[in-house]
Amino acid sequence: MLLNQSAAFYGRWPEDRLASVPDVELVAEIARCRRVVELLESRQGAAAGASRGAVDGLKAWIALLGKRIDQPASLPSGAAFA
């Protein structure tokens, strides 16, 4: 179920549209991904093999989404303030 919801999120909001995602949806996606990471890491042997790659990929996605939340859509990226 979590993976289906996450896939639906990515279908609505591919990386090139992340600047338009409402924060509430970003927060929900981050929570889903963190839960999937917890579940994968709780499995025995999750630190090796395919599970490790999935965990690393999810952590990278979480970091990308987190940066989007920290950067309000109203500000251009890299904006300089005098």
C-alpha positions in Angstrom: 0.0 0.0 0.0 2.8 2.5 0.9 4.6 1.8 -2.3 1.4 2.2 -4.4 0.7 5.6 -2.7 4.3 6.6 -3.3 4.1 5.6 -6.9 0.9 7.6 -7.3 2.7 10.6 -5.8 5.5 10.3 -8.3 3.1 9.9 -11.1 1.4 13.2 -10.1 4.6 15.0 -9.2 7.7 13.8 -11.2 11.0 15.5 -10.3 10.6 18.3 -12.9 7.3 19.4 -11.1 8.5 19.1 -7.5 8.5 22.9 -7.2 4.7 22.9 -7.5 3.9 20.2 -4.9 1.9 21.4 -1.9 3.9 21.0 1.3 1.2 18.8 2.8 1.8 16.2 0.0 5.6 16.4 0.4 5.3 15.8 4.1 3.0 12.8 3.5 5.4 11.3 0.9 8.4 11.8 3.2 6.5 10.0 6.0 5.6 7.1 3.6 9.2 6.8 2.4 10.6 6.9 6.0 8.2 4.1 7.0 9.3 2.0 4.0 12.9 2.5 5.0 12.1 1.5 8.6 10.4 -1.7 7.3 13.3 -2.6 5.0 15.9 -1.9 7.7 14.0 -4.0 10.2 14.1 -7.1 8.0 17.0 -9.4 8.8 19.8 -8.9 6.3 18.4 -5.7 5.0 21.8 -4.1 5.1 23.0 -6.2 2.2 21.9 -6.8 -1.4 18.9 -5.3 -3.1 17.3 -4.0 0.1 20.4 -1.8 0.8 20.0 -0.3 -2.7 16.3 0.4 -2.1 17.0 2.0 1.3 19.8 4.2 -0.2 17.5 5.3 -3.1 14.7 6.1 -0.7 17.0 8.1 1.6 18.1 10.1 -1.4 14.5 10.8 -2.5 13.6 11.8 1.1 16.6 14.3 1.1 15.5 15.7 -2.2 11.9 16.2 -1.0 13.2 17.7 2.3 15.1 20.3 0.4 11.9 21.2 -1.4 10.2 21.9 1.9 13.1 24.0 3.1 13.0 26.1 0.0 9.6 27.9 -0.3 8.2 27.8 -3.9 7.9 31.6 -3.8 11.7 32.0 -3.7 13.9 31.2 -6.7 16.6 28.6 -6.0 19.9 30.2 -5.1 18.3 33.5 -4.3 20.7 36.0 -2.8 19.6 38.4 -0.1 21.4 41.7 0.5 
